[in-house]
């Protein structure tokens, strides 16, 4: 019964977006009486799954439901697992987006002269002796990298800058664990099993967190908050571990890496607050990148780009002149009650003391590697790189990044003969 | 009891016979050789007495005489192999000369030489097969031999005091645990805890401040390092593998060379960038410092049976790494690091001391370890919040980190270690009743204050626009 109620809840959200259809109206009637899952409701779920280009497990759910209804209780668990794989419902605004994101705005803060001469990050950082990524696979792993000198300092400056900005907006800083039980990660909508899992596992069976959103959401698991506490906004600096890999030329260098540092924003709010809260996340991100002086665009992501947990999502892409492409540097999502249900995060409604599932929002304040790409490529000026004004106070007022001559260049030996 | 446990653990380690660091020819087909360490037999066996002393004082279960006898066996087989190779070469040369000479040569002579050559080839093949297990056995024992001990390493089983700042008040009375501060700490288990508000700010700020202090006052170069180190690096550094979590990888190419979650703030993480690196003497001493995570399980058993921030695996850390050309320079650099660390901890005004750890606590690679210890009232003892070790050129030889002197390679002397574990420091500071937000952090960016001030002035000005 519990699982059916879960589906009912998902359906209720779907109904919100298509309240005019008569079939849903019918289903709505059902909600108040008998929470049975009708074919119409399943059709509705299937439409959503298809729209989001998610793995369509509705036929399987249908057959499992039949089995369970026949009294085969052994299938109950399997059915529950399949239902949990279903994606969140989709914001009605996105229904006619097709497969392409909608560009909401472009922000130009830098006049980039003669873009053709702009160098790509790896080339630029290597020529300034501030980065190393070659010949490391056998020692520190595939796509591992070292940042050196001013580039390493820039990383810490960006963290301080981002923290200062988000804490001003009322976000409370938390230190979070990077090693998490698989259940927490699964509850956030990330698979930990299967061929294409992005999640690293440890010998203990625990997993490495892909984003601090998971640890933060996990912290609030089984917590029952009061409505006055909402929106509850937290931020964290963490290492993110992603097993994903890419051989694409445009994703070379540190564009897509297995490990990186990120400042994340996370909020728990009531259903009435969540849409406005997402807008606040988006505005904070826009302000951050405006202050950093990047050229970027704001995208409203289509259903197929939402992943499983998001109800709606904004992406921010910065112009990377060295690569001559837009690259995603930030995003924010409203997960409505998708994570809250899985983690049992509730709040007590003030008007009637009823315990309800909260909504969760997450967003990237700054993810280091891609931000470094965007900054270095945008601020390059011949052999030097100008440091954005807002970061200078965190870098002892240094104004430019120049070639580091104290760091040894990578000259490797193959073998040194031992004395036998 | 503790020492017995340590010894047993060490015994277990020395029994490993599979290694990513040294792969003999017969196994090289299945396992990719990533690194061939410089095996310095001459230097290692030069002072047998010192080596024996090092083994004994570390309580290692290593029989040096047995290793030496394996060495002699290995050497004699290598000598025989060399002799056969030389003879084979000579036969090949003779055949070439005969083939080129215009004189008519008796077919029987040529045939005889060819037969001899074939026999030699087979002999070499057979001998190599015989040598592989001997080589395996000896080299792994050789790689398990420890570094020599530094003259300053305590001779007894106790640490020696090097520096002390402030004495703990009420050392006889057990103080409340930091875990009671539930407003600041939510502890789940050794792998999972959260810190809030000022504890979280201190966690980031203290790490950044100390790294910056090393850069500005100590002339260090800041880096940001990867979080995984492969088995070959851990073995080169003689790090017991159980100190870190193993990372399971879907598509592992070299099954011996698995990845471990060390964190970018670990010493092993630095070794990746130094492996096979040959630097100009002009860049020495090379001084690096980094901010990063550390996920070491090494010392967790030391701080009581109850899990807490003192035993937690994950922490923010400041790691330093220095390479010098000589051992004297290494000693100077260790002192340099300790002085910077003393400045930093003194400013916090917390009871702390610096001690040299006894030989039994060291890994085989360390010749000396200085430990920064802060007094923990709840445990009524000092706990390590950082350490700096001298590795001599033991690790450099294994990872081929060198500088050129003419045609010779000089292996660099390494100094390094985490100078700060933020979680443990936060726990101790809270137990001392110190307000984290009021702590004086040497190296913290004045810029932050300036920016806030500038922003406030700007906002004030905007009121009148």
Interface residues (C-beta under 8 A of the other chain):
Chain A: X132 X135 X136 X138 X139 X140 X141 X144 X145 X146 X147 X148 X149 X151 X152 X153 X155 X156 X159 X160 X163 X164 X172 X173 X174 X175 X176 X177 X178 X179 X180 X181 X195 X197 X200 X201 X202 X203 X204 X206 X208 X215 X219 X236 X237 X239 X241 X243 X258 X259 X261 X390 X392 X393 X394 X395 X396 X397 X404 X406 X407 X408 X410 X411 X412 X413 X414 X415 X416 X418 X419 X420
Chain B: X32 X34 X35 X36 X37 X38 X39 X40 X41 X42 X75 X78 X186 X188 X191 X192 X193 X194 X195 X196 X197 X199 X200 X201 X203 X204 X208 X211 X212 X215 X216 X221 X222 X223 X224 X225 X226 X227 X228 X229 X230 X232 X233 X245 X246 X247 X248 X249 X250 X254 X257 X259 X261 X263 X264 X269 X271 X272 X273 X275 X276 X277 X278 X279 X280 X283 X286 X290 X291 X292 X293 X295 X313 X314 X316 X400 X402 X409 X445 X447 X448 X450 X451 X452 X454
